Amino acid sequence: MEAALQAVSSKFSTPKLSIGMGKEGQVLTDMIFRKKIDIEVFTLDTGRLFPETYELIEKTTARYGRDIKVFYPNQDMTQELVQQQGINGFYNSIQSRQNCCFVRKVEPLNRALKDADLWITGLRADQSPNRSTMQIFEWDDVKGVMKFNPILKWTEGQVEAYITKYNVPVNTLHNKGFTSIGCAPCTRAIELGEHPRAGRWWWEKSQKECGLHQVNSQLVTA
């Protein structure tokens, strides 16, 4: 996998890895930083993250001596969003929640990828039905960028084994039953037997996606 990351860093001029400070993103960040691969790593600060997530950002940058670039929501859009639907209006409807996700996550991601020619993610196929149909290399029609999902076929066990082998820093919330970590108001720990993403937007019945990753891409052979 490290060889694949090295290869795309040479083939593409502005490859970027987006991470949400989850285990998968931490695995890829470790590969890039530890091997000094020339790939920018960035994350999105929605303004509603857990304190533990901010602690992990600081711990990760200190560990490897490389920066994780942080993108923030547009101030005017965020202010308008809160004025229109309230500080916690995302609980009221799926549309309200999607509005919040767009302002706090999708729009900043679009800015982060504006000059990228390769978008690298830590998605895994078994995380959700939506992600099970994705491909390792895809063309993302919405973002207008090539997308590379290098650990798409990895299992949770493989992720855990890598973390143990290289002592990769991870979010301490994982020790408290949080399997998928997003914004604090929208994420809870899961119960025994629940799907790993059941803790995201637990109050609604949806595909448990925020709009960052959509199945609208074309398979590209590479």
N, C-alpha and C positions, 0 to 999 in steps of 0.2 A: 504493500500500500504506500509506503514511503517513496518507493521508486515511481509509482504512478503520480504522486504529488510533485516529485522532482520533474517528471516528464512534462506535466501540464504547465509547470512554472517556466519551462523553456519554450514550450510551443505557443503559449498565450502571453500577451504583453502586460495585461493588467488583471490577473486572476485574483479573486477575493473570496475568502471563506467567511460566511456568516454564521455566527454562533449565538445560541440563546443561553449559554452557560450551563447547558445540560451535559450529561456524561458523553454523549456522542461528539458534541462539539469540542469537549475537552480532550478527547482522544485525538482528534484531527489537529487541534492546536498543539498538542504535545509533539506530534510528528513534525509539524512545520517548524515550531520553535526549537525543538531539540536538535533537529537536523539542519537548522538555519536555512530553510527553504524560502525562496523569495516570493512569498504569497502574503498579501495583506489579510489580517484577521480583524473582523469588526463585529460589534454587537449593537443592539438597540436598547437604549434606556428609555422606557416608556414613561418614566416618572412615577410608576406605581409598583416598582419591583420590591422584592423582599430585601431586608438588610443583609441576609446571608448571601444574596446574589452579588451585591456590591462588594462584600468581603471577598468573594471568590474572584472577582475581577482584579482586585488589588493583590490578592495572593498569587494569582496566575502571572501577572506582569512582573511581580517581584521574583518569582521562581525562575522565570526564563530570561528576564532582562530585556523583554521586547514588549512594545505597546500593543494593546487591543484598542483599536479606534472605536470611539463611541459616537453614535448618532442619536440625536434627540428629536422629539416631535416639534413641529413648527409651532411657535408660541401663539400666533394669531389663530391658527386652526384649532389649537387646544382650547384656547379661551372661548372661541365661538361654540365648540362642542359642549363645553361645560355649561355655558349660558343657555343653550338650547335644550339639553336633556338632563342637566344636573350633574353633580360630581360623581354619583354612582348610578347614573341613568342606564348604564349597560345592563342592569338587572331587569329592566322593564320589558324588553323584547329582544328577539334575535337581531332585528334590524338595528336597534340601539347599540347592542353589543358590537355588531359589525362596524357601525359608525366609529365607535371608540377604537376598535382594532385598526381601522383604516388610518385614523389620525395619528395614533400612537405607535403603529408598527409598519403598516404598508407604505405610507407616504415617506417615512424616514428610510425604509429599505429602498424605495425607488431612487432616492437621492444617493444612497450609499453605492448603488449599482450603476449610477449614471455613466461612469467612465470605465466600467468593467467589461472585459470581453469574455470572462468566464466566472460563473457564480458557483462556488463550491459549497455544499451543504452537508450536514451530518444526518440526513434523513435515513431511516431504515424502513424496509418494506413491511415488516410485521408490526409497525406502530399503529397503523390504522388502515381501513379498507381503501381510503383515498390514496395512500402511499404505496399500497401493494401493486398498483398498476404503473408506477413510475419506472423509469429506466435509468441506468447508470449515467448515460449521456443523453441529454434531451435539449431540444431547442425550446426555450420558453417564449411563447408568442406574446404574452402580456408584457414581460420585462424586456423583450427583445435582446436576449442574451443566451449564450450557451450555458447549460446547467450541468454540473458534474456532481453526482451523488456517490462518492467512492465507497462508502460502507453500507450501501443500500441493502446488500445481501447478508450483512453481518447479523448474527443473533445477539440477543442480550447477553448471553454467556460469553461470547467473544469480546464484547465491549468490557464486561467486568474483568475478564482475564487480562486484557491489555492494561486496564487501570491498575490492577494489582501488580503486574510485571514491572511497570514503569513508575509506579507510585504517583499517578496522575492526580492533581488536586481536583476535588469535586465538591459540589454544593453540600453543606452539612444538612440541608433539609432532606436529602435522600435517606438519612438515618432516622428520620421522623415520619416515614411513610409517604413522602412525596416522590412519585416516580417521574412525573412530567412537571416542570416548573416554569411558570409564566409570571404574570402580574399577581401581586399579593391578593387583591380582592377577588380574583377569578380562579384561584388555584387552591385546592385542599389536598390533604393526604388521602390516600385511597384505603378502602377496607379490604380485608382478605378476600380474594377471589374476584375483585373488581378488575376491569380492564385498566391497563397502565395509564390511559388517558382519561379515565373516568373522573379524575380530580380537576380537569380543566373545564371551566364553564359548566359546573355540575348541575346548575339549576335548569339547564335547557337540554332538550333532546336534539342533537345535531351531529354533524360529522366531526366535531371537536377540532375544527380548523379555524384559523384567524384570517385566512385570505392571503398569507404569504406564499403558500404553495398550492397551486391549482393544477388539476389534470386538464391541461389544454395544450400540451406540448407534443412535438413530433419526435419520434425516435431518430437518432442520428448515429450512424455507425462511425466508430473512431478506433 
